Amino acid sequence: MTAGQALRRPRVLAGVLLLACLTGCVSQTPGPTASDPAADLPAAGSAAPGSQRPVESSAQAAAPAETMAPSAKPSEAAEPSASPSQISAKENKAPKTWPKTSRASEASENAATDGFIGKTEQMTSPNFEKKLLDPQTAFPSPPDYSGIAMGAALGELEAQFTEYARNNWKQTGEVSIVGEPKVEDLLIDDVLTHRVYLCLDSSSIEVTEPDGFVVTAAEKPGTRTALNIYDLQEHEGQLLVADHLFPEDPNC
């Protein structure tokens, strides 16, 4: 084993730890394991009805957070159709699978989830392919994601950015939504929350290192799929992703 290979192995293992957050995928490539960086990205399942819908174009995903914010006021566009269930934040746990009862998603809810997924989809180290005198001290601060997320979801984006920056990873490909989103309306500590269920396919995502080593290889559509759940709450007139949950059964 060469010195470069010895150094590469721990970097791959660090990326692997990120996978559990992403998918709970149906299948993965031989290289990365359950911690593959592609797992931070949602995926879609073959059992979900309907055609695939791309999350965001690259240009849209790279736009400033303000441009990705929903134009309609969430309180007007996403009123619950019935009295929402009331739970406390302490009791708020990831559901086991799809909801038994739900409604169709609104445009403002689609914009909020698309904005969040678009940022994870375009995650790349700002130092990729740059020559750094001291890589250990060249880690930039995370971008401002406050126009897209808050709370636990904001921390997730910042942690993913830091992971990619430290490992100097580049990510390419697109995440697709399969079927139609389903929405539950909840009151979490008396805060109206729109829980969006999405079947996501991250099969085309590929993660590489500057020397060309492939951390996560792209696969054929439908290979990496999983159910992802997003809790949306209104903040200063717009919907933000407040939490990103992973069900016990990720199949979709």
C-alpha positions in Angstrom: 0.0 0.0 0.0 1.4 3.4 -1.0 1.4 6.4 1.4 -1.3 8.1 -0.7 -3.5 5.0 -0.4 -3.0 4.9 3.3 -4.1 8.5 3.7 -7.0 8.0 1.4 -8.7 5.2 3.4 -9.6 7.4 6.5 -10.9 10.1 4.3 -13.3 7.6 2.7 -14.4 6.4 6.1 -15.1 10.0 7.1 -17.3 10.3 4.1 -19.1 7.1 4.9 -20.3 8.4 8.2 -22.3 11.1 6.3 -24.3 8.5 4.3 -26.6 7.4 7.2 -27.9 10.9 7.2 -28.6 11.0 3.5 -30.5 8.0 2.5 -31.0 4.7 4.2 -30.6 3.7 0.6 -31.9 0.6 -1.0 -28.4 -0.1 -2.4 -25.0 1.5 -2.6 -21.7 1.3 -4.4 -19.0 -1.0 -3.2 -16.6 1.8 -2.3 -18.6 3.9 0.3 -20.6 2.2 3.0 -23.5 3.5 5.1 -21.6 6.7 5.7 -21.2 7.6 2.0 -21.6 11.4 1.4 -24.4 10.7 -1.1 -26.6 9.5 1.8 -27.0 13.1 2.9 -29.0 13.5 -0.2 -32.6 12.2 -0.4 -33.7 9.5 -2.8 -36.9 8.2 -4.4 -38.4 4.7 -4.7 -39.8 2.7 -7.5 -42.9 2.0 -5.5 -43.9 5.6 -5.5 -46.4 6.6 -8.3 -45.8 9.3 -10.8 -42.9 10.6 -12.9 -39.6 12.1 -11.7 -39.3 15.8 -11.1 -35.8 17.4 -10.9 -35.3 19.3 -7.7 -33.5 22.3 -9.0 -31.4 23.4 -12.0 -27.8 24.0 -11.2 -28.2 27.7 -11.8 -31.1 27.8 -9.4 -29.4 25.8 -6.7 -26.4 28.1 -6.9 -28.5 31.3 -6.6 -28.5 33.3 -3.4 -30.7 32.0 -0.7 -33.1 34.9 -1.2 -33.9 33.9 -4.7 -34.9 30.4 -3.6 -37.3 31.6 -0.9 -41.0 31.0 -1.8 -42.8 34.0 -3.2 -46.2 33.2 -1.7 -46.8 33.7 2.0 -46.9 30.2 3.6 -49.7 31.1 5.9 -51.9 31.9 2.8 -50.7 29.1 0.6 -50.5 26.2 3.0 -53.4 26.4 5.5 -54.1 23.0 7.0 -57.2 21.3 5.6 -58.2 20.0 9.1 -57.3 20.6 12.7 -53.6 19.7 13.0 -52.4 17.1 15.5 -50.7 18.6 18.5 -47.4 17.3 19.8 -44.5 18.6 21.9 -41.0 19.1 20.6 -39.8 16.4 23.1 -42.3 13.9 21.6 -41.4 14.8 18.0 -39.9 11.7 16.5 -39.4 10.5 13.0 -42.4 8.6 11.6 -42.0 5.0 10.7 -43.0 5.5 7.1 -45.5 7.4 4.9 -48.5 9.1 6.7 -51.9 7.3 6.8 -53.7 10.6 6.0 -52.2 13.5 4.1 -52.9 16.3 1.6 -51.2 17.5 -1.5 -48.3 19.9 -1.2 -48.6 23.6 -2.0 -46.2 25.6 -4.2 -44.6 27.4 -1.3 -43.9 24.0 0.4 -42.3 22.7 -2.8 -40.1 25.8 -3.1 -38.9 25.4 0.5 -38.0 21.7 0.2 -36.4 22.3 -3.3 -34.3 25.0 -1.9 -32.9 22.8 0.9 -32.3 19.8 -1.4 -30.7 22.0 -4.0 -28.1 23.2 -1.5 -27.2 19.6 -0.5 -27.1 18.6 -4.2 -24.5 21.3 -5.0 -22.3 20.7 -2.0 -18.6 21.0 -2.9 -15.5 22.1 -1.1 -14.6 25.7 -2.0 -10.9 24.6 -2.0 -11.4 21.8 -4.5 -8.4 21.6 -6.9 -6.7 24.5 -5.1 -3.1 24.3 -3.8 -3.1 25.2 -0.2 0.0 25.9 1.9 -1.7 24.7 5.0 -4.9 22.7 4.3 -5.5 22.2 8.0 -6.1 25.9 8.6 -7.8 26.7 5.2 -11.3 25.6 6.1 -13.8 28.4 5.3 -16.9 29.1 7.4 -20.2 27.7 6.1 -22.3 29.9 3.8 -25.4 31.7 5.2 -28.2 29.1 4.9 -30.6 31.1 7.1 -32.8 31.9 4.0 -33.5 28.2 3.6 -33.3 26.5 6.9 -33.3 27.1 10.7 -32.8 25.0 13.8 -31.6 21.4 13.4 -31.9 21.7 9.6 -29.6 24.7 9.5 -27.1 22.8 11.6 -27.3 19.9 9.2 -26.4 22.0 6.1 -23.5 23.7 8.0 -22.1 20.3 9.2 -22.3 18.9 5.6 -20.4 21.9 4.2 -17.7 21.5 6.9 -17.4 17.7 6.1 -16.9 18.4 2.4 -14.5 21.3 3.0 -12.3 19.2 5.3 -12.2 16.2 2.9 -11.9 18.5 -0.1 -14.8 16.7 -1.9 -16.6 17.7 -5.1 -20.2 16.6 -5.7 -21.9 16.4 -9.1 -25.3 15.1 -10.3 -28.9 15.8 -9.5 -31.5 14.6 -7.0 -34.9 13.7 -8.4 -38.3 13.6 -6.7 -40.4 10.5 -7.6 -44.1 10.7 -7.3 -46.1 13.4 -5.5 -45.2 14.8 -2.1 -47.5 14.1 0.8 -48.1 16.6 3.6 -49.3 16.4 7.2 -50.2 19.5 9.2 -49.0 19.5 12.9 -48.7 21.8 15.8 -45.3 21.3 17.5 -45.2 23.2 20.7 -48.1 25.3 19.2 -46.1 26.1 16.1 -47.9 25.2 12.8 -45.6 22.7 11.1 -46.1 21.3 7.6 -44.4 17.9 7.5 -43.5 17.1 3.9 -42.8 13.5 2.8 -40.7 13.1 -0.3 -39.4 10.1 -2.2 -35.9 11.0 -3.5 -33.5 9.4 -5.9 -29.8 10.4 -5.5 -28.5 7.8 -7.8 -26.8 10.2 -10.2 -24.8 11.9 -7.4 -21.1 11.4 -7.6 -18.5 12.5 -5.0 -14.8 12.8 -6.0 -11.5 13.9 -4.6 -9.0 16.3 -6.4 -6.8 13.4 -7.5 -9.8 11.7 -9.3 -10.5 9.2 -6.6 -14.3 8.4 -6.5 -15.7 8.4 -3.0 -19.3 7.8 -4.2 -19.9 6.7 -7.8 -23.0 7.6 -9.8 -25.4 4.7 -10.4 -28.3 4.0 -12.7 -31.6 5.7 -11.7 -33.4 4.0 -8.8 -30.3 2.5 -7.3 -30.1 4.9 -4.3 -33.6 5.7 -3.1 -35.1 6.7 0.2 -38.0 8.5 1.9 -37.0 11.8 3.4 -39.2 14.0 5.7 -39.0 17.7 6.1 -40.7 19.8 8.8 -41.5 23.3 7.5 -42.3 26.3 9.7 -42.9 29.9 9.0 -40.3 32.4 10.0 -40.6 36.2 9.2 -43.1 35.5 6.4 -41.6 32.6 4.6 -41.4 28.8 5.0 -38.1 27.4 6.2 -37.0 23.8 6.7 -36.8 23.4 10.5 -35.9 19.7 10.6 -34.9 16.8 8.3 -36.1 13.5 9.5 -35.4 9.9 8.5 -38.1 7.2 8.9 -37.5 3.7 10.3 -38.6 2.3 6.9 -36.9 4.4 4.1 -38.4 2.5 1.2 -40.6 4.5 -1.1 
